[in-house]
């Protein structure tokens, strides 16, 4: 009987695809923030737009600007933005502002506190201005400082700008607003490596928007690799690039880049984000979430198993690891190696057994 069973086992077919859906949570923080136009109360208005690295006329699309202030590099506290100063007659000057933003990261998660919605902000910021063009030929560097403030759990804050031209002791204060993009929601995934997300956040205009998207992912126990996803708010569609998120406990985090974060402008802006996916599902309680440690099942893609190796103990190893067949149970076993041996899950009995390393 044993020999007959071993002879026919290579011809057995089993299914390995997964169909159950589970839910995790997601948060995303943009590395850039946004400044709304600054009204100088005398008819002059300064508009802000994405830093382009040149001394030419700043980015704009038919007068539309982004307001984006972005770091000089990911993780830097030096932030840059181009500006366009206007008066009643049109453009009067343009140039670049460089800001030394606060470096606090109280929870050491790689997101500076001033960008994290859950954190409050009350910090002094130094600002350096470089004038690229001025219609009056005034290329002097004014003295600029600002105090940025924002309440915890709010995307919106204010800043008090202090301006002095350096030629007298008089300084002037002006108030503006700033905004951070911070999204939160849910991720649903299944063991066919399909992932979908749904997250919400208010826009800089104060309107709450829901973003949905889907894509594929790959994984090992320590890394979650997201394929390019298609995201939409119901009006616009944006696309993400491939991202690798590293696991720490039950949370996966890393940088996610968009091909373009704001499709209403003709240039790339608001493209770089820090993403956190937290999964509390852990079917075998081994500390590795089910997102990268899927629960075994015996349904799926009809793949033939074959092997000439006959291990001891009444079970048979086949070519399609991680599956083996137990003739004692007349059922399939799912195998997972660990530092202390080989764990085997009985699909029939729904139990785990440990085969320790042999000395």
C-alpha positions in Angstrom: 0.0 0.0 0.0 2.8 2.4 0.9 4.7 1.8 -2.3 1.5 2.1 -4.3 0.7 5.4 -2.6 4.2 6.7 -3.2 3.9 5.7 -6.9 0.7 7.7 -7.5 1.6 10.8 -5.3 3.6 12.5 -8.0 0.4 12.6 -10.1 -1.7 14.3 -7.3 -2.9 17.8 -7.9 -3.6 20.5 -5.3 -4.6 24.1 -5.3 -2.3 26.8 -3.8 -4.1 30.1 -4.6 -5.5 32.1 -1.7 -8.8 33.9 -1.6 -9.4 35.2 1.9 -9.3 39.0 2.4 -7.9 40.7 5.4 -7.6 44.3 6.5 -4.6 46.5 7.7 -4.3 50.2 8.4 -2.3 52.8 6.4 -1.0 56.3 7.0 1.0 58.4 4.6 2.8 61.7 5.2 4.0 63.9 2.3 7.6 65.2 2.7 6.5 68.5 1.2 4.1 71.1 2.6 2.2 73.9 1.1 2.1 77.7 1.5 -1.0 79.7 0.5 -0.4 83.1 -1.1 0.8 85.8 1.2 -1.1 89.1 1.2 1.1 92.0 2.2 -2.1 94.2 2.8 -0.9 96.9 0.4 -2.0 95.4 -2.8 1.1 93.2 -3.1 0.7 89.4 -3.1 3.4 86.7 -3.1 2.6 83.4 -4.6 4.6 80.2 -3.9 5.5 77.4 -6.3 7.7 74.3 -6.5 11.4 75.0 -6.4 12.8 74.3 -9.9 16.5 74.8 -9.2 17.0 77.6 -11.8 17.1 81.3 -11.8 14.5 81.6 -14.6 10.9 82.3 -14.2 9.3 79.9 -11.7 6.9 77.1 -12.4 3.4 78.2 -13.2 0.7 77.0 -15.6 -1.4 79.9 -16.9 -0.8 81.6 -13.5 -1.5 78.5 -11.5 1.1 77.7 -8.9 1.5 74.8 -6.5 2.5 76.3 -3.2 4.8 73.3 -2.7 7.8 73.7 -0.3 10.0 70.7 -0.6 13.1 69.4 1.1 16.4 69.7 -0.7 16.7 65.9 -0.3 14.6 63.3 1.5 15.2 63.7 5.2 16.8 67.1 5.0 15.5 70.0 7.2 16.4 72.5 4.4 13.3 73.3 2.5 13.1 75.4 -0.7 10.3 77.1 -2.6 10.2 79.6 -5.5 8.1 82.7 -5.2 6.5 85.2 -7.5 5.8 88.7 -6.1 3.1 90.7 -7.7 1.7 94.2 -7.3 -1.2 96.1 -9.0 0.7 96.2 -12.3 1.8 92.6 -12.5 4.9 90.7 -11.5 7.4 92.8 -9.6 9.9 90.1 -8.6 10.7 86.4 -8.3 13.2 84.2 -6.7 13.8 81.5 -4.1 13.3 81.1 -0.4 15.3 78.6 1.7 13.9 77.6 5.1 15.6 75.8 8.0 12.7 73.8 9.3 12.6 72.2 12.8 14.4 68.8 13.0 12.3 67.2 15.8 11.3 63.6 15.2 10.0 62.7 18.6 8.9 59.1 17.7 11.9 58.4 15.5 9.7 57.2 12.6 11.5 59.2 9.9 8.8 61.8 9.6 9.7 65.2 11.1 7.1 66.3 13.7 6.1 69.4 11.8 4.9 67.1 8.9 3.1 64.6 11.1 -0.6 65.4 11.6 -0.7 64.0 15.1 2.1 66.4 16.4 1.7 70.0 17.3 4.1 72.6 15.9 5.4 75.9 17.5 8.8 76.7 16.0 10.9 79.5 14.8 12.1 79.2 11.2 15.0 81.0 9.5 14.4 82.1 5.9 17.0 83.1 3.3 15.8 84.9 0.2 17.6 85.0 -3.2 16.1 87.4 -5.7 16.4 86.2 -9.2 14.7 89.2 -10.8 13.3 92.5 -9.5 11.7 95.1 -11.8 13.2 97.9 -9.7 16.7 96.4 -9.7 16.6 95.7 -5.9 18.5 92.5 -5.3 19.2 93.2 -1.6 18.5 90.3 0.9 15.9 91.2 3.5 15.9 89.7 6.9 13.1 87.1 7.2 12.1 84.9 10.1 8.8 83.1 10.7 7.1 81.3 13.5 5.2 78.2 12.3 2.4 76.9 14.5 -0.1 74.1 14.1 -2.4 72.2 16.5 -2.1 68.5 16.8 -4.5 66.4 14.6 -4.9 69.3 12.2 -3.6 69.6 8.6 -3.7 73.4 8.8 -1.4 75.9 10.5 -0.4 79.5 10.5 2.9 81.3 10.3 3.9 84.8 11.4 6.5 86.3 9.0 8.7 89.1 10.3 10.3 91.2 7.6 13.0 93.8 7.8 14.9 95.4 4.9 18.0 95.7 7.0 18.3 99.5 6.4 16.3 100.6 9.5 15.2 99.2 12.8 11.6 98.8 11.6 10.2 95.3 11.1 6.8 94.2 9.7 4.7 91.2 10.7 2.5 89.3 8.2 0.4 86.2 8.8 0.0 83.4 6.3 -1.3 79.8 6.3 0.4 76.5 5.6 -0.9 72.9 5.0 0.4 69.4 5.3 -0.8 66.3 3.4 -1.4 63.4 5.8 -3.6 60.5 4.8 -5.1 57.6 6.8 -7.3 54.7 6.0 -7.4 50.9 5.4 -5.6 48.4 3.2 -7.3 45.2 2.1 -5.2 42.3 0.9 -5.5 38.7 -0.1 -3.1 35.8 -0.6 -3.2 36.2 -4.3 -1.0 39.3 -3.6 -3.8 41.8 -4.5 -3.9 44.9 -2.5 -6.4 47.8 -2.4 -6.5 50.9 -0.3 -8.9 53.6 0.8 -7.7 56.7 2.6 -9.1 60.2 3.4 -7.7 63.6 4.1 -8.8 67.2 3.8 -7.4 69.2 0.9 -5.8 72.6 1.3 -9.3 74.1 0.6 -10.7 72.2 3.6 -12.7 69.6 1.5 -12.3 66.0 2.7 -11.3 63.8 -0.2 -11.3 60.0 -0.4 -8.5 58.3 -2.4 -8.8 54.7 -3.5 -6.4 52.5 -5.4 -5.2 49.0 -6.1 -2.1 47.1 -7.2 0.0 44.0 -6.7 2.6 43.2 -4.0 5.4 40.8 -3.3 7.0 40.0 0.0 9.4 38.1 2.2 9.1 38.0 6.0 10.9 41.3 6.4 10.0 43.3 3.2 6.8 44.3 1.6 7.3 45.3 -2.1 4.5 47.3 -3.5 4.1 47.3 -7.3 3.0 50.5 -9.1 -0.5 51.4 -7.9 -3.3 53.3 -9.6 -4.9 55.9 -7.3 -7.8 58.2 -7.8 -9.9 60.7 -5.9 -12.8 60.2 -8.3 -11.6 63.1 -10.5 -7.9 62.7 -11.1 -5.8 59.6 -11.5 -2.2 59.3 -10.3 0.3 56.5 -10.3 2.8 55.3 -7.8 6.3 53.9 -8.4 7.5 50.6 -7.0 8.2 50.8 -3.3 9.9 48.6 -0.7 8.6 48.8 2.8 10.7 47.3 5.7 9.0 45.5 8.6 9.4 46.5 12.2 7.1 44.4 14.3 3.7 44.5 12.7 4.4 47.8 10.8 5.9 48.1 7.3 7.3 51.5 6.4 9.3 53.2 3.7 9.3 55.9 1.0 6.7 55.8 -1.7 7.1 58.1 -4.7 4.3 59.2 -7.1 4.9 59.8 -10.7 3.2 63.1 -10.1 1.3 64.1 -6.9 -0.7 67.0 -8.4 -1.8 66.5 -12.0 -3.4 70.0 -12.2 0.1 71.4 -12.7 2.4 70.7 -15.7 5.3 69.7 -13.5 5.9 67.0 -10.9 5.1 68.1 -7.4 4.1 66.5 -4.0 5.7 63.3 -5.2 7.5 61.9 -2.2 5.7 60.3 0.8 6.5 58.2 3.9 4.1 55.3 4.2 3.2 53.1 7.1 1.1 49.9 6.9 0.2 48.2 10.1 -1.2 44.7 10.1 -2.4 43.1 13.4 -3.5 39.9 11.6 -1.1 37.0 12.7 -2.8 33.6 12.3 0.1 31.7 13.8 1.2 34.3 16.5 4.8 34.2 15.3 5.2 38.0 15.2 5.1 38.2 11.4 1.8 39.7 10.1 -0.2 37.8 7.7 0.5 40.4 5.0 3.9 38.7 4.6 3.2 35.4 6.3 0.0 34.2 4.7 -2.2 31.6 6.3 -1.8 28.2 4.6 -4.7 26.8 2.5 -5.2 24.0 0.1 -7.2 25.7 -2.7 -5.7 27.2 -5.8 -3.8 26.8 -9.0 -3.7 23.1 -9.7 0.1 22.5 -9.6 1.6 19.0 -9.8 4.0 18.0 -7.0 6.8 15.5 -7.6 9.9 14.4 -5.9 12.1 11.3 -5.5 13.1 12.3 -1.9 11.4 10.3 0.9 12.0 12.0 4.3 11.5 10.1 7.5 8.4 10.2 9.7 5.7 9.1 7.2 5.5 12.3 5.1 6.7 13.0 1.5 8.5 16.1 0.3 7.5 17.4 -3.1 9.0 19.8 -5.6 6.6 22.6 -4.9 7.9 23.8 -1.5 6.4 24.6 1.0 4.0 21.7 0.6 4.5 18.0 1.7 2.1 15.1 1.8 1.5 12.9 4.9 0.4 9.3 4.1 -0.4 8.9 7.8 -3.0 11.7 7.6 -3.8 11.3 3.9 -3.6 15.0 3.8 -1.3 18.0 3.0 1.2 19.7 5.3 2.3 23.3 4.9 6.0 23.8 5.9 7.7 26.9 7.3 11.4 26.9 8.4 12.4 28.7 11.6 15.5 29.1 13.7 14.5 26.2 16.0 13.4 23.7 13.3 10.7 23.1 10.7 7.1 24.0 11.5 4.4 22.0 9.7 0.7 22.9 9.5 -1.8 20.1 9.0 -4.5 21.3 6.6 -6.7 18.4 7.7 -6.2 18.8 11.5 -5.6 22.6 11.5 -2.7 22.2 13.9 1.0 23.1 13.9 3.9 20.7 14.8 7.6 21.4 15.2 10.3 19.2 13.8 13.5 20.3 15.6 16.8 20.4 13.9 18.6 17.1 14.0 22.1 17.1 15.6 
